[in-house]
Amino acid sequence: MAAKGIKTEQAQWLEDVRVIDSDRVVNRNTQRLLQALKADPLSIREITKLLSLEPGLSAKLLMICNSSFFGFPREVAHIEEAVVILGALKLSNIVYSSVIMMPTQDIEHKKYILHSLMTAMFCRVIAQQAGLRSEVPFTAGLFHILPVIVNYQPGISRLLSATVLRTSVTQMMENINLPTSVIQAAEGLYNPNDTKPDSICLRMAFDLSIIAMGKNYAAFSHIINLEHDFNRLQMSPKTLAGLLKATRTEQNEIIKLVG
């Protein structure tokens, strides 16, 4: 009976995820902003106008800009300045990060938000260390448990089988029109035989996030297969230990951002 009850809950949770309006995840103005950031040439005036329509988002973007999470060399005082200084790609990453940072007072809910931001950060530094472009793994790292964050329920951990996570992530990423490459990288998180570099990078970042957070902050406890994956990217345990140490400031800043 207990197993049947869990399966029923999983099925209902997946159905709830499936019918979530994409506007609830990324509202229309933010969607327009992300589209404007893809334009060539970039219209600073249009981007600034869209940001002015959402002062809450602008304030959150400035907060993220001025944290060491992104490691910018100087303080950004105005959102217009951020548009000029950061460029489209970095600003898009910050907008995506703001989507993950949902307001909540639930400690367990915060752990999932923290895990997503931490995993994205490790995706970036691992990709850079391995000589890979970081855009795809970074975005996949941010959104790899997005349904859990958006459709959070107390005690959600009992629903988090690999199959449930993979199915829900694919559905939600498709609904908010994330690139196929990002969706495939996120799906590769749940397939240890996936040898795409972006998927390997995400799996390693997922594991490093668990290690970095420890039992007090980690949303998950199961390490996937870290040793096998760092061999695939030709990275040594010493290098990974160095990444954990070198990103300590960023790790602490992420904890502060989530609150």
C-alpha positions as CSV (number, residue, x, y, z in Angstrom):
1,M,0.0,0.0,0.0
2,A,2.8,2.4,0.9
3,A,4.5,1.9,-2.5
4,K,1.3,2.4,-4.4
5,G,0.7,5.6,-2.4
6,I,4.1,7.0,-3.3
7,K,3.5,6.1,-7.0
8,T,0.2,7.9,-6.9
9,E,1.8,11.0,-5.3
10,Q,4.5,10.9,-7.9
11,A,2.0,10.7,-10.8
12,Q,0.0,13.6,-9.4
13,W,3.1,15.7,-8.8
14,L,4.2,15.1,-12.4
15,E,0.8,16.0,-13.7
16,D,0.8,19.2,-11.6
17,V,4.2,20.1,-13.2
18,R,2.9,19.3,-16.7
19,V,0.0,21.8,-16.4
20,I,2.0,24.7,-14.8
21,D,1.7,27.8,-17.0
22,S,5.1,28.8,-18.3
23,D,4.3,32.4,-17.4
24,R,4.3,31.3,-13.7
25,V,7.9,30.1,-14.2
26,V,9.2,32.9,-16.4
27,N,6.7,35.8,-16.8
28,R,6.1,37.3,-20.2
29,N,8.1,40.5,-19.6
30,T,11.1,38.4,-18.6
31,Q,10.6,36.2,-21.6
32,R,10.6,39.3,-23.8
33,L,13.8,40.5,-22.0
34,L,15.5,37.2,-22.7
35,Q,14.5,37.4,-26.4
36,A,15.8,41.0,-26.6
37,L,19.1,39.8,-25.2
38,K,19.4,37.4,-28.1
39,A,18.9,40.1,-30.7
40,D,21.7,41.1,-33.1
41,P,22.5,43.9,-32.9
42,L,21.6,44.3,-29.3
43,S,19.2,47.2,-28.4
44,I,20.4,48.7,-25.2
45,R,17.3,51.0,-25.2
46,E,14.9,48.1,-25.6
47,I,16.5,46.1,-22.9
48,T,16.6,49.0,-20.5
49,K,12.9,49.7,-21.2
50,L,11.9,46.1,-20.5
51,L,13.9,46.2,-17.2
52,S,12.2,49.4,-16.2
53,L,8.8,47.6,-16.4
54,E,10.0,45.2,-13.7
55,P,11.7,47.1,-10.9
56,G,11.7,44.1,-8.6
57,L,13.7,42.1,-11.2
58,S,16.1,45.1,-11.7
59,A,16.8,45.2,-8.0
60,K,17.4,41.5,-7.9
61,L,19.7,41.7,-10.9
62,L,21.8,44.4,-9.3
63,M,22.0,42.3,-6.1
64,I,23.3,39.3,-8.1
65,C,25.6,41.5,-10.2
66,N,27.3,42.9,-7.1
67,S,27.8,39.5,-5.4
68,S,31.0,37.5,-5.9
69,F,28.8,34.7,-7.4
70,F,29.6,36.2,-10.8
71,G,32.9,37.8,-9.8
72,F,32.6,41.2,-11.5
73,P,35.6,43.4,-10.8
74,R,33.7,46.5,-9.7
75,E,30.3,47.5,-8.3
76,V,27.5,48.1,-10.7
77,A,25.4,51.0,-9.5
78,H,22.6,51.2,-12.1
79,I,20.8,48.6,-14.2
80,E,21.6,50.6,-17.4
81,E,25.3,50.3,-16.5
82,A,24.9,46.5,-16.1
83,V,23.5,46.2,-19.6
84,V,26.5,48.0,-21.1
85,I,29.2,46.4,-18.9
86,L,28.0,42.8,-18.8
87,G,26.8,42.2,-22.3
88,A,24.0,40.0,-23.4
89,L,25.3,36.6,-22.4
90,K,26.3,37.4,-18.8
91,L,23.1,39.4,-18.3
92,S,21.0,36.5,-19.6
93,N,22.7,34.2,-17.1
94,I,21.9,36.7,-14.3
95,V,18.2,36.8,-15.4
96,Y,18.1,33.0,-15.4
97,S,19.6,33.0,-11.9
98,S,16.9,35.4,-10.7
99,V,14.2,33.0,-11.9
100,I,15.6,30.3,-9.5
101,M,15.8,32.7,-6.6
102,M,12.1,32.4,-5.5
103,P,11.1,34.0,-2.2
104,T,10.6,31.3,0.5
105,Q,10.9,30.9,4.2
106,D,10.9,27.1,4.1
107,I,14.4,25.9,5.0
108,E,14.1,22.7,2.9
109,H,12.9,24.7,-0.1
110,K,15.9,27.0,0.2
111,K,18.2,24.0,0.0
112,Y,17.0,23.2,-3.5
113,I,17.4,26.8,-4.6
114,L,20.9,26.8,-3.0
115,H,21.8,23.5,-4.7
116,S,20.8,24.9,-8.1
117,L,22.8,28.1,-7.8
118,M,25.8,26.2,-6.4
119,T,25.6,23.6,-9.2
120,A,25.5,26.3,-11.8
121,M,28.6,28.0,-10.3
122,F,30.5,24.7,-10.3
123,C,29.4,24.0,-13.9
124,R,31.0,27.3,-14.9
125,V,34.3,26.7,-13.2
126,I,34.6,23.1,-14.2
127,A,33.8,24.0,-17.9
128,Q,36.4,26.7,-17.8
129,Q,39.0,24.3,-16.2
130,A,38.3,21.7,-18.9
131,G,38.4,24.2,-21.8
132,L,34.7,24.0,-22.5
133,R,32.2,26.7,-23.2
134,S,30.3,27.2,-20.0
135,E,26.9,28.6,-21.2
136,V,25.1,25.3,-21.7
137,P,26.2,23.5,-18.5
138,F,25.7,26.7,-16.5
139,T,22.1,27.0,-17.6
140,A,21.5,23.3,-17.2
141,G,23.0,23.6,-13.7
142,L,20.5,26.4,-12.8
143,F,17.5,24.6,-14.1
144,H,18.2,20.9,-13.5
145,I,15.7,20.7,-10.6
146,L,13.5,23.6,-11.6
147,P,10.2,21.7,-11.2
148,V,11.1,20.9,-7.6
149,I,11.6,24.6,-6.9
150,V,8.5,25.8,-8.7
151,N,6.2,23.0,-7.5
152,Y,7.8,22.5,-4.1
153,Q,5.9,20.6,-1.5
154,P,7.0,19.8,2.1
155,G,8.4,16.3,2.1
156,I,9.1,16.5,-1.6
157,S,12.2,14.3,-1.2
158,R,10.1,11.1,-1.2
159,L,9.0,11.9,-4.8
160,L,12.4,12.5,-6.2
161,S,13.3,9.3,-8.0
162,A,15.6,9.7,-11.0
163,T,12.8,9.0,-13.4
164,V,10.4,11.5,-11.8
165,L,13.1,14.2,-11.9
166,R,14.2,13.5,-15.5
167,T,10.6,13.5,-16.7
168,S,9.6,16.7,-14.9
169,V,12.7,18.6,-15.9
170,T,12.3,17.7,-19.5
171,Q,8.7,18.8,-19.5
172,M,9.3,22.1,-17.7
173,M,12.4,23.0,-19.8
174,E,10.5,22.4,-23.0
175,N,7.6,24.6,-21.7
176,I,9.8,27.6,-21.1
177,N,11.6,27.1,-24.4
178,L,15.1,26.4,-23.2
179,P,17.5,25.3,-25.9
180,T,17.7,21.7,-26.8
181,S,21.4,21.5,-25.8
182,V,20.5,22.6,-22.3
183,I,17.6,20.1,-22.0
184,Q,19.9,17.3,-23.2
185,A,22.6,18.2,-20.7
186,A,20.1,18.2,-17.9
187,E,18.8,14.8,-19.1
188,G,22.3,13.5,-19.1
189,L,22.5,14.2,-15.3
190,Y,20.3,11.1,-14.8
191,N,22.2,8.9,-17.3
192,P,25.7,8.0,-16.1
193,N,26.5,6.6,-19.5
194,D,25.9,9.9,-21.2
195,T,29.4,11.1,-22.4
196,K,28.5,14.5,-23.7
197,P,30.9,17.0,-22.1
198,D,28.1,19.3,-20.9
199,S,26.4,16.3,-19.2
200,I,29.6,15.2,-17.6
201,C,30.2,18.8,-16.4
202,L,26.8,18.9,-14.9
203,R,27.1,15.6,-13.1
204,M,30.4,16.7,-11.6
205,A,29.0,20.0,-10.5
206,F,26.0,18.3,-8.9
207,D,28.4,16.2,-6.9
208,L,30.7,19.1,-5.9
209,S,27.6,21.0,-4.8
210,I,26.7,18.2,-2.4
211,I,30.3,18.0,-1.1
212,A,30.6,21.8,-0.7
213,M,27.3,22.2,1.2
214,G,27.7,19.3,3.6
215,K,24.9,17.9,5.7
216,N,23.7,21.3,6.9
217,Y,22.9,22.7,3.5
218,A,22.9,19.9,0.9
219,A,19.5,19.1,-0.7
220,F,20.8,15.7,-1.8
221,S,23.1,13.2,-0.3
222,H,23.9,10.7,-3.1
223,I,27.1,11.3,-5.1
224,I,26.5,10.1,-8.7
225,N,29.9,8.9,-9.9
226,L,32.4,11.6,-9.5
227,E,35.6,9.7,-10.0
228,H,34.4,8.1,-13.2
229,D,33.4,11.5,-14.6
230,F,36.5,13.5,-13.7
231,N,38.5,10.8,-15.5
232,R,36.3,11.4,-18.6
233,L,37.2,15.1,-18.5
234,Q,40.8,14.2,-17.7
235,M,40.7,16.1,-14.4
236,S,42.5,14.9,-11.3
237,P,41.1,14.7,-7.8
238,K,43.6,17.3,-6.8
239,T,42.2,19.7,-9.4
240,L,38.7,19.2,-8.1
241,A,39.8,19.7,-4.5
242,G,41.4,22.9,-5.7
243,L,38.1,24.1,-7.3
244,L,36.3,23.5,-4.0
245,K,38.9,25.6,-2.2
246,A,39.2,28.3,-4.8
247,T,35.4,28.9,-5.0
248,R,34.9,29.2,-1.2
249,T,34.1,33.0,-1.5
250,E,31.5,32.3,-4.2
251,Q,30.0,29.5,-2.2
252,N,29.5,31.7,0.8
253,E,28.1,34.5,-1.3
254,I,25.5,32.1,-2.8
255,I,24.4,31.1,0.7
256,K,24.0,34.8,1.5
257,L,22.0,35.4,-1.6
258,V,19.5,32.6,-0.8
259,G,19.3,33.9,2.8
